[in-house]
Amino acid sequence: MKKITLVQMNDSHAYLDLHPELFWEHGKAAYRSAGGYARIATVLNQIRQENPGQVLFLDGGDTFHGTYPAVHTKGHALVPILNALQPDAMTAHWEFAYTPQGFKSLTNELDYPMLAVNVYQKNTVKRFFKPYEVIETAGLRVGVIGIASNIVDKTMPPHFSEGIFLTNGEEELPEIIHTLREEENADLVVLLSHLGFPQDMHLLEKVPGVDVDLSAHTHHRLEQVVRQGSTLVVQSGSHGSYLTRLDLDIDEGQIIDFRHQLIEISADIKPDPEVEALVQTALQPHREELNQIVGETRLALHRGLNLEATMDNFLLSALRHHTGAQIAFSNGWRYGAPVLPGPIRLNDLHNIVPVNPPVSTVEITGEELWAMLEENLNSVFARDPFQQMGGYVKRSLGLRVFFKVENPYPTRIHKIFVDEVEVQPTQRYQAAFITEQGVPAAYGQNRQQHPEKMIAVMQTYLKQTGPFDLGLQGTFTLI
């Protein structure tokens, strides 16, 4: 019998240091500081010392994008930090924000491989990255297969997928598993996936042969291993606030026992000095600017709810204030560390919307509004997980939607109201939005992109309106 320890990080979103994190405890939201790569390094070092030569550290992606130092340097600020953590492999999603070629250039600086079985060049139909890596450790041959987020060329801005296309991996996976088992003599097959938890469960139901699935994208904090057939499935939250440790006992290519821990990267963990120095070097050029106080909030801002969130009510309030629009939309992002009651700093604004997109407006009819929201609800709640396109329900303000989640597409919505008046199919409504995900290009007329960007709009809003205090409005209501 042989032993191996898998350590998983996913969706750390470039949160370099301690930050506020949301926890659901005692029936309500609680907040405390967590995360940071220096504390992650301490935990990793302890696990490696306990199990010398038996540890694989695997990164599920959404690593090089999400905070100002990362976006400002197109991910390069994180390279020395991640190399110091010594991952064995990674896959990706938001990393494509730097364009596929920019991302590939970034991976050339890494000391570990980027894996994606499902990313192809359009002109050659050749794979853009290696599909798998065989890693020898603990006397075992471990085949690690990467699957990048398949929504990159479907719902993300066009520059994310210039020259590439992505699949969901269903067709590719059986062949790769066969290659690993029969040609590479793998003792263990690990899937490093950024498809999302529902998508992974669906894929594993269709394709047997994976021993362990390290899932990502949906920010699940899985406190226990989930089984899909014979596959063990884990996921480790987001923002680098958790790691998963999975200890496996292997005998003749079979997992005969396992032990699982979801490890909180708590503030009382002593930072690793080497990685802490690298983190501070990355933060230092931006520290003075990002620490500026730009306003105040009287309530906690977070994205911990699917249908509506206070963080996005703040963002959308600023949009409506700036444009005078009746309604406002943004994407249902999951990332973004909470902002606690009290001062709001410039750093918080960049965490809320790190892409800092321009403001846009559009006229949209009631009929288009209905169709757009039905489409979005299906992208979140589709019965077929492969039709779920990531994120929470579209963030909206200025309207109320009553819907039945159990209904099939396109029959979920029961009523929509704008300014307490029922929406009329032919009436036009003025809408403000950010990014093409706020109001997709297929909807609306008289689309205009304004010169102002969202960070500046939020700053002006705080300056002109004072402390923010708009709580949940019941924008989307299940009936």
C-alpha positions as CSV (number, residue, x, y, z in Angstrom):
1,M,0.0,0.0,0.0
2,K,1.2,3.5,-0.9
3,K,0.2,6.9,0.4
4,I,-0.2,10.2,-1.3
5,T,-1.5,13.6,-0.3
6,L,-3.3,15.9,-2.7
7,V,-3.5,19.6,-1.8
8,Q,-5.9,21.8,-3.7
9,M,-6.3,25.6,-4.2
10,N,-8.9,27.0,-6.5
11,D,-10.3,30.4,-7.4
12,S,-7.9,32.4,-5.2
13,H,-8.4,35.3,-7.6
14,A,-5.1,37.0,-6.8
15,Y,-5.9,37.8,-3.2
16,L,-2.3,38.1,-2.1
17,D,-2.8,38.9,1.5
18,L,-5.3,38.7,4.4
19,H,-8.7,40.0,3.5
20,P,-12.3,40.0,5.0
21,E,-14.2,36.8,4.3
22,L,-17.8,35.8,4.6
23,F,-18.8,32.8,6.7
24,W,-22.3,31.5,7.5
25,E,-22.4,30.8,11.2
26,H,-25.1,30.6,13.8
27,G,-27.7,31.2,11.2
28,K,-26.3,34.5,9.9
29,A,-23.4,36.1,8.1
30,A,-20.1,36.4,10.0
31,Y,-16.9,38.1,8.9
32,R,-13.2,37.6,9.8
33,S,-9.9,37.9,8.0
34,A,-8.5,34.9,6.1
35,G,-6.3,34.0,3.2
36,G,-3.0,35.2,1.7
37,Y,-0.4,33.3,-0.1
38,A,2.2,33.6,2.7
39,R,-0.2,31.7,5.1
40,I,-1.0,29.2,2.3
41,A,2.7,28.6,2.1
42,T,3.0,27.9,5.8
43,V,0.2,25.3,5.6
44,L,1.8,23.8,2.5
45,N,5.2,23.6,4.2
46,Q,3.7,21.8,7.2
47,I,2.0,19.3,5.0
48,R,5.1,18.7,2.9
49,Q,7.2,18.2,6.1
50,E,4.7,15.7,7.5
51,N,4.7,13.8,4.2
52,P,8.0,14.2,2.4
53,G,7.9,13.2,-1.2
54,Q,4.3,12.4,-1.0
55,V,2.5,15.7,-1.7
56,L,1.0,17.0,-4.9
57,F,-0.2,20.7,-4.8
58,L,-2.6,21.5,-7.7
59,D,-4.1,24.8,-8.6
60,G,-7.6,24.9,-10.2
61,G,-7.2,28.3,-11.8
62,D,-8.8,31.8,-11.4
63,T,-5.4,32.6,-9.9
64,F,-3.8,35.4,-11.9
65,H,-6.8,37.8,-12.0
66,G,-9.1,39.5,-9.5
67,T,-7.2,42.2,-7.6
68,Y,-5.5,45.4,-8.7
69,P,-1.9,44.3,-8.5
70,A,-2.7,41.3,-10.7
71,V,-4.8,43.1,-13.3
72,H,-2.4,46.1,-13.4
73,T,0.6,43.8,-14.2
74,K,-1.5,41.4,-16.4
75,G,-0.8,38.7,-13.9
76,H,3.0,39.0,-13.8
77,A,3.1,40.3,-10.2
78,L,2.0,36.9,-9.0
79,V,4.6,34.8,-10.9
80,P,7.3,34.8,-8.3
81,I,4.8,34.2,-5.5
82,L,3.2,31.2,-7.2
83,N,6.5,29.8,-8.3
84,A,7.6,29.9,-4.6
85,L,4.5,27.9,-3.6
86,Q,5.6,25.2,-6.1
87,P,2.4,23.9,-7.6
88,D,2.6,20.8,-9.6
89,A,0.1,21.9,-12.3
90,M,-2.8,24.3,-12.9
91,T,-5.8,24.9,-15.2
92,A,-7.5,28.2,-15.8
93,H,-10.5,30.6,-16.5
94,W,-10.0,34.3,-15.8
95,E,-6.4,34.0,-16.9
96,F,-7.7,34.3,-20.5
97,A,-8.6,37.9,-19.7
98,Y,-5.0,38.8,-20.7
99,T,-5.9,37.3,-24.2
100,P,-4.9,33.7,-25.0
101,Q,-1.5,34.7,-26.3
102,G,-0.9,37.0,-23.3
103,F,-1.8,34.1,-21.0
104,K,0.4,31.7,-22.8
105,S,3.3,34.1,-22.5
106,L,2.6,34.3,-18.7
107,T,2.7,30.5,-18.4
108,N,6.1,30.5,-19.9
109,E,7.4,32.2,-16.7
110,L,5.9,29.5,-14.5
111,D,7.9,26.6,-13.1
112,Y,4.9,24.2,-13.5
113,P,2.6,23.2,-16.4
114,M,-0.7,24.8,-17.5
115,L,-3.0,21.9,-18.5
116,A,-6.2,22.1,-20.6
117,V,-7.6,19.1,-22.5
118,N,-10.4,21.3,-24.0
119,V,-8.7,24.4,-25.4
120,Y,-7.9,24.5,-29.2
121,Q,-6.4,26.9,-31.7
122,K,-9.0,27.8,-34.3
123,N,-6.7,27.8,-37.3
124,T,-5.1,24.4,-36.6
125,V,-7.5,22.7,-34.2
126,K,-4.4,21.8,-32.2
127,R,-4.5,22.0,-28.4
128,F,-3.4,25.3,-27.0
129,F,-1.9,23.7,-23.8
130,K,-0.8,20.3,-22.8
131,P,-3.9,18.1,-21.9
132,Y,-2.2,16.2,-19.1
133,E,0.9,15.6,-17.0
134,V,2.2,12.4,-15.5
135,I,3.9,13.1,-12.2
136,E,5.9,10.5,-10.3
137,T,5.7,10.9,-6.6
138,A,5.4,8.6,-3.5
139,G,6.2,5.6,-5.7
140,L,3.1,6.3,-7.9
141,R,2.5,7.6,-11.4
142,V,-0.2,10.2,-11.1
143,G,-1.9,11.4,-14.3
144,V,-3.3,14.9,-13.9
145,I,-5.8,16.1,-16.6
146,G,-6.7,19.8,-16.9
147,I,-10.0,21.1,-18.0
148,A,-10.3,24.9,-18.4
149,S,-13.6,26.8,-17.9
150,N,-15.6,26.1,-21.1
151,I,-17.5,29.4,-20.9
152,V,-14.4,31.5,-21.9
153,D,-15.6,31.6,-25.6
154,K,-19.3,31.6,-24.8
155,T,-20.1,34.3,-22.2
156,M,-16.8,36.2,-21.7
157,P,-15.7,39.2,-23.7
158,P,-14.4,38.3,-27.2
159,H,-10.7,39.1,-26.5
160,F,-10.7,36.2,-23.9
161,S,-10.9,33.7,-26.8
162,E,-9.1,35.4,-29.7
163,G,-7.9,32.5,-31.9
164,I,-9.2,29.7,-29.7
165,F,-12.3,27.7,-28.9
166,L,-13.2,25.5,-26.0
167,T,-15.3,22.3,-25.4
168,N,-16.7,20.8,-22.2
169,G,-14.2,17.9,-22.3
170,E,-16.8,15.2,-22.6
171,E,-15.5,13.8,-25.9
172,E,-11.8,14.2,-25.0
173,L,-11.8,12.7,-21.5
174,P,-12.3,9.0,-22.3
175,E,-9.4,8.9,-24.7
176,I,-7.1,10.7,-22.3
177,I,-8.1,8.4,-19.4
178,H,-7.4,5.4,-21.6
179,T,-4.0,6.8,-22.6
180,L,-3.1,7.4,-18.9
181,R,-4.2,3.9,-17.8
182,E,-2.9,1.8,-20.7
183,E,0.0,3.7,-22.2
184,E,1.3,5.9,-19.3
185,N,0.7,3.2,-16.6
186,A,-0.9,5.7,-14.3
187,D,-1.7,4.4,-10.8
188,L,-4.1,7.4,-10.1
189,V,-6.1,9.7,-12.5
190,V,-6.8,13.2,-11.1
191,L,-9.1,15.6,-12.9
192,L,-8.1,19.3,-12.3
193,S,-11.3,21.0,-13.5
194,H,-12.6,24.5,-13.8
195,L,-15.9,23.6,-15.3
196,G,-17.8,24.0,-12.0
197,F,-19.3,21.6,-9.4
198,P,-22.6,20.8,-11.2
199,Q,-20.8,20.4,-14.5
200,D,-18.1,18.1,-13.0
201,M,-20.8,15.9,-11.4
202,H,-22.6,15.7,-14.8
203,L,-19.3,14.9,-16.7
204,L,-18.2,12.3,-14.2
205,E,-21.6,10.6,-14.5
206,K,-21.1,10.3,-18.3
207,V,-17.4,9.5,-18.2
208,P,-16.0,6.9,-15.7
209,G,-12.4,6.3,-14.8
210,V,-11.4,9.4,-12.8
211,D,-10.2,8.7,-9.3
212,V,-10.2,12.2,-7.9
213,D,-11.8,15.4,-9.2
214,L,-10.4,18.6,-7.9
215,S,-13.3,20.9,-8.8
216,A,-13.3,24.7,-9.1
217,H,-15.2,27.7,-10.5
218,T,-18.3,27.6,-8.4
219,H,-16.6,28.6,-5.1
220,H,-18.1,25.6,-3.2
221,R,-16.6,25.0,0.3
222,L,-17.0,21.2,0.4
223,E,-16.5,20.2,4.0
224,Q,-16.9,16.6,3.0
225,V,-15.9,14.6,0.0
226,V,-18.7,14.1,-2.5
227,R,-18.8,10.9,-4.5
228,Q,-19.9,10.6,-8.1
229,G,-19.7,6.9,-8.8
230,S,-16.2,5.8,-7.7
231,T,-14.8,9.4,-8.1
232,L,-14.0,11.5,-5.1
233,V,-14.9,15.2,-5.7
234,V,-13.6,18.1,-3.6
235,Q,-13.6,21.9,-3.9
236,S,-12.0,24.6,-1.8
237,G,-14.0,27.8,-1.7
238,S,-12.4,31.0,-3.1
239,H,-10.1,33.9,-2.5
240,G,-7.4,31.6,-1.1
241,S,-9.3,31.4,2.2
242,Y,-9.2,27.6,2.2
243,L,-7.1,24.7,1.0
244,T,-8.3,21.1,0.7
245,R,-6.1,18.3,1.9
246,L,-6.9,14.8,0.7
247,D,-4.8,11.9,2.0
248,L,-5.2,8.7,-0.1
249,D,-4.2,5.1,0.6
250,I,-3.5,3.4,-2.8
251,D,-3.2,-0.3,-3.3
252,E,-2.7,-1.8,-6.8
253,G,-4.2,1.3,-8.5
254,Q,-7.2,1.5,-6.2
255,I,-8.1,4.0,-3.5
256,I,-8.8,1.9,-0.5
257,D,-9.1,4.7,2.1
258,F,-9.0,8.5,2.3
259,R,-9.0,11.3,4.8
260,H,-10.3,14.8,3.9
261,Q,-9.8,18.3,5.5
262,L,-11.1,21.6,4.3
263,I,-8.5,23.9,5.9
264,E,-9.3,27.5,6.7
265,I,-6.4,29.8,6.0
266,S,-7.0,31.8,9.2
267,A,-5.4,35.0,10.4
268,D,-3.6,33.3,13.3
269,I,-1.4,31.2,10.9
270,K,2.1,32.6,10.9
271,P,3.0,33.8,7.4
272,D,6.0,32.1,5.6
273,P,8.7,34.8,5.6
274,E,10.0,34.1,2.1
275,V,6.5,34.3,0.5
276,E,5.5,37.2,2.7
277,A,8.4,39.2,1.4
278,L,7.3,38.4,-2.2
279,V,3.7,39.4,-1.4
280,Q,4.8,42.7,0.1
281,T,7.0,43.4,-2.9
282,A,4.0,42.9,-5.2
283,L,1.7,45.1,-3.0
284,Q,4.2,47.9,-2.2
285,P,3.9,49.9,-5.5
286,H,0.1,50.2,-5.1
287,R,-0.3,50.4,-1.3
288,E,-0.6,54.2,-0.9
289,E,-3.0,54.6,-3.8
290,L,-5.2,51.7,-2.9
291,N,-5.5,52.6,0.8
292,Q,-7.2,55.9,0.0
293,I,-10.6,56.2,1.8
294,V,-13.2,57.0,-0.9
295,G,-16.4,56.7,1.1
296,E,-18.3,54.8,3.7
297,T,-20.9,52.0,3.9
298,R,-23.3,51.4,6.8
299,L,-23.8,47.8,5.9
300,A,-21.6,44.9,4.9
301,L,-21.2,44.6,1.1
302,H,-20.8,41.0,-0.1
303,R,-21.7,38.6,-3.0
304,G,-22.6,35.6,-0.9
305,L,-26.1,35.2,-2.3
306,N,-27.3,33.9,-5.6
307,L,-30.3,36.1,-6.4
308,E,-29.2,39.5,-5.1
309,A,-26.3,40.9,-3.2
310,T,-25.5,44.1,-1.3
311,M,-22.2,44.6,-3.1
312,D,-23.9,44.7,-6.4
313,N,-26.7,46.9,-5.1
314,F,-23.9,49.4,-4.4
315,L,-22.4,49.1,-7.8
316,L,-25.8,49.3,-9.6
317,S,-26.9,52.3,-7.4
318,A,-23.8,54.1,-8.7
319,L,-24.7,53.2,-12.3
320,R,-28.2,54.5,-11.9
321,H,-27.0,57.7,-10.2
322,H,-24.5,58.4,-12.9
323,T,-26.8,57.7,-15.9
324,G,-30.3,58.4,-14.6
325,A,-31.4,55.1,-16.1
326,Q,-34.5,53.3,-14.8
327,I,-32.8,50.0,-14.4
328,A,-29.2,48.8,-14.1
329,F,-27.5,45.5,-14.8
330,S,-24.1,43.8,-14.2
331,N,-22.8,40.3,-14.4
332,G,-23.5,37.8,-11.5
333,W,-19.9,37.6,-10.4
334,R,-19.0,35.4,-7.4
335,Y,-15.6,36.9,-6.6
336,G,-15.0,40.0,-4.5
337,A,-14.0,40.1,-0.8
338,P,-16.6,41.6,1.5
339,V,-16.4,45.2,2.5
340,L,-17.3,45.6,6.2
341,P,-19.3,48.5,7.6
342,G,-17.1,51.6,7.8
343,P,-14.6,53.1,5.4
344,I,-14.5,52.1,1.8
345,R,-11.1,52.2,0.3
346,L,-10.1,52.4,-3.4
347,N,-8.8,48.8,-3.1
348,D,-12.3,47.7,-2.2
349,L,-13.7,49.2,-5.4
350,H,-11.1,47.4,-7.5
351,N,-12.0,44.1,-5.8
352,I,-15.7,44.7,-6.6
353,V,-15.0,45.2,-10.3
354,P,-11.3,44.5,-11.1
355,V,-11.8,44.8,-14.9
356,N,-13.0,48.4,-14.4
357,P,-15.2,48.4,-17.5
358,P,-16.8,51.5,-19.1
359,V,-20.3,52.5,-18.4
360,S,-22.9,51.8,-21.2
361,T,-26.6,52.6,-21.7
362,V,-29.2,51.0,-23.9
363,E,-32.9,51.1,-24.6
364,I,-34.5,47.8,-24.1
365,T,-38.2,46.8,-24.7
366,G,-40.2,44.9,-22.2
367,E,-40.3,41.9,-24.5
368,E,-36.4,41.9,-24.8
369,L,-36.1,42.4,-21.0
370,W,-38.2,39.3,-20.4
371,A,-36.3,37.2,-23.0
372,M,-32.9,38.4,-21.6
373,L,-33.8,37.5,-18.0
374,E,-35.2,34.1,-19.0
375,E,-31.9,33.4,-20.8
376,N,-30.0,34.4,-17.7
377,L,-32.0,32.4,-15.3
378,N,-31.5,29.4,-17.6
379,S,-27.7,30.0,-17.6
380,V,-27.8,29.7,-13.8
381,F,-30.5,27.0,-13.2
382,A,-30.5,24.9,-16.5
383,R,-31.5,21.3,-15.9
384,D,-28.6,20.3,-18.1
385,P,-25.5,21.4,-16.2
386,F,-23.6,21.9,-19.4
387,Q,-26.0,24.7,-20.2
388,Q,-25.2,26.5,-17.0
389,M,-22.8,29.3,-18.1
390,G,-21.4,30.3,-14.7
391,G,-22.0,33.0,-12.2
392,Y,-25.1,33.9,-10.1
393,V,-28.3,35.5,-11.3
394,K,-27.7,38.7,-13.3
395,R,-27.4,41.6,-10.8
396,S,-30.2,44.1,-11.4
397,L,-31.6,47.1,-9.7
398,G,-34.8,49.1,-10.5
399,L,-37.0,46.1,-11.3
400,R,-38.6,43.1,-9.5
401,V,-38.8,39.7,-11.0
402,F,-41.0,36.9,-9.7
403,F,-40.1,33.5,-11.0
404,K,-40.4,29.7,-10.6
405,V,-37.0,28.1,-10.6
406,E,-38.4,24.6,-11.2
407,N,-40.0,25.5,-14.6
408,P,-38.1,24.8,-17.8
409,Y,-36.7,27.4,-20.1
410,P,-38.3,29.8,-21.2
411,T,-41.2,29.7,-18.7
412,R,-39.6,30.6,-15.4
413,I,-40.7,34.2,-15.1
414,H,-44.2,35.0,-13.8
415,K,-44.1,38.8,-13.6
416,I,-41.6,41.7,-14.0
417,F,-42.2,45.2,-12.6
418,V,-40.2,48.4,-13.2
419,D,-40.9,51.2,-10.8
420,E,-43.7,49.0,-9.4
421,V,-45.5,49.0,-12.8
422,E,-45.9,45.8,-14.7
423,V,-43.6,45.6,-17.7
424,Q,-45.2,46.1,-21.1
425,P,-43.8,44.2,-24.1
426,T,-43.5,47.2,-26.5
427,Q,-42.5,49.8,-24.0
428,R,-38.9,50.9,-24.0
429,Y,-36.8,51.1,-20.8
430,Q,-33.6,53.0,-20.3
431,A,-31.0,50.6,-18.9
432,A,-27.4,51.2,-17.7
433,F,-24.9,48.4,-17.6
434,I,-21.2,47.4,-17.5
435,T,-19.6,44.9,-19.8
436,E,-21.3,42.9,-22.5
437,Q,-22.5,40.5,-19.8
438,G,-24.7,43.2,-18.3
439,V,-26.9,43.5,-21.4
440,P,-25.7,41.1,-24.1
441,A,-25.3,42.6,-27.6
442,A,-28.4,40.7,-28.9
443,Y,-30.7,42.9,-26.8
444,G,-31.6,46.6,-27.0
445,Q,-31.3,49.6,-29.3
446,N,-29.4,52.9,-29.2
447,R,-26.5,51.3,-27.3
448,Q,-24.0,53.8,-26.2
449,Q,-20.6,53.4,-24.4
450,H,-19.8,56.3,-22.1
451,P,-16.2,57.6,-21.5
452,E,-16.5,57.0,-17.7
453,K,-15.3,53.8,-16.2
454,M,-16.9,52.0,-13.2
455,I,-14.3,52.7,-10.5
456,A,-14.6,56.5,-11.1
457,V,-18.4,56.3,-11.2
458,M,-18.4,54.5,-7.8
459,Q,-16.1,57.1,-6.3
460,T,-18.2,60.0,-7.5
461,Y,-21.4,58.3,-6.2
462,L,-19.9,57.9,-2.8
463,K,-18.7,61.5,-2.8
464,Q,-22.0,62.9,-3.8
465,T,-24.4,60.7,-1.8
466,G,-22.6,59.9,1.4
467,P,-22.6,56.6,3.3
468,F,-24.2,53.7,1.4
469,D,-27.1,51.9,3.1
470,L,-29.2,50.2,0.5
471,G,-29.9,46.6,1.6
472,L,-31.6,43.7,-0.2
473,Q,-34.5,44.8,-2.3
474,G,-36.0,41.5,-3.3
475,T,-35.1,42.0,-6.9
476,F,-35.5,38.4,-7.8
477,T,-38.1,36.5,-5.8
478,L,-38.8,32.8,-5.9
479,I,-42.5,32.0,-5.9
